Amino acid sequence: MNNDSTLKALLVVGLTALFCSVVVTTTAVTLQPIQRAYQDLERNRVLVGIAGLADSAAALSDREVVSLFQELDARVVNLDTGAYDDSVSADNLDGAASATDPDASVAIPPDQDIATIGRRARRVAIYVVPRADGIERMILPVYGQGMWSTLYGFIALDADLNTIVGITFYEQAETAGIGDQILRADWQAEWTGKKLYDAEGTLRFRVSNQAVDPQSPEADYHVDAISGATVTTDAVSNLVAYWLGEHGFQPFIDSLRERTDDDVQSP
Ligand SMILES: Cc1cc2nc3c(=O)[nH]c(=O)nc-3n(C[C@H](O)[C@H](O)[C@H](O)COP(=O)(O)O)c2cc1C
């Protein structure tokens, strides 16, 4: 075929495009499990940090993360019944897939969807730091829509399942220097010791745009919003309100807390 032929030029371009797309697709498919494993590892690094199993989770080797993760008691909670569900292992529960699978999730009515997530899984994996006579700490997954991205994190509760030990995010894509300030250690430190529920069991916690008198009883339930990033911090407030509220973990937490007035006993 003549080198100047249009047909030959089109053939070469077509074959080159086909070859490149096969290479890119094959590489993407081959690397997907590796990428997923790294994402899980980084999520588990954040998890062992907020579980209090390491002073500096960032400094842990990958092997140490895997080893410390084994110290956590991973359990499955059925949010519809508010009880543990031991019919499935937390290791076998694919949280991301369950959240979109029509059979494994429920649509959230718009008036309840304060975290703007559309659907939520019926069963969710949670993590318990065990101690001899019960629970040392409980870590619950939380997520919701921020300004530009979905914010994925964990909230850690003390043995009373009412006092916040900490909040952390392992995935978000808010604006650097603005919305991503939710990762600031000093802001996250403000959460430590705050309460979720009042004596009547009403969820009172929120991230507040208005200054709260530190001497007032309200101060126990409030964390200050980050100035200049209130869209993202409002979103954090909303996602906590959803997941710790009556359509999230609250029935489960209430049932565990009813078992004892003091710390929660072994799961
Ligand atoms: C390019 C651009 C990116 C922004 N990114 C964020 C963000 O990631 N999170 C956020 O809360 N606000 C972000 N903002 C600011 C919001 O639009 C809004 O002004 C701010 O959240 C309000 O905070 P304030 O009530 O404390 O002033 C961004 C603004 C601009 C112009």
The ligand as a Gaussian input file, in Angstrom:
#p B3LYP/6-31G(d) Opt

LIG

0 1
 C      -12.102000      28.080000      44.785000
 C      -12.775000      27.980000      46.120000
 C      -12.687000      26.782000      46.823000
 C      -13.305000      26.640000      48.063000
 N      -13.221000      25.470000      48.717000
 C      -13.845000      25.316000      49.893000
 C      -13.818000      24.080000      50.593000
 O      -13.194000      23.091000      50.182000
 N      -14.509000      24.016000      51.763000
 C      -15.213000      25.085000      52.290000
 O      -15.810000      24.933000      53.364000
 N      -15.212000      26.264000      51.658000
 C      -14.558000      26.404000      50.491000
 N      -14.586000      27.612000      49.850000
 C      -15.210000      28.741000      50.528000
 C      -16.735000      28.660000      50.481000
 O      -17.186000      29.035000      49.225000
 C      -17.367000      29.567000      51.549000
 O      -17.035000      30.889000      51.255000
 C      -16.862000      29.263000      52.936000
 O      -16.987000      27.907000      53.226000
 C      -17.700000      30.058000      53.945000
 O      -16.992000      30.053000      55.170000
 P      -17.277000      31.230000      56.213000
 O      -18.759000      31.169000      56.489000
 O      -16.451000      30.924000      57.435000
 O      -16.862000      32.493000      55.549000
 C      -13.995000      27.750000      48.626000
 C      -14.060000      28.948000      47.922000
 C      -13.469000      29.061000      46.694000
 C      -13.562000      30.356000      45.958000

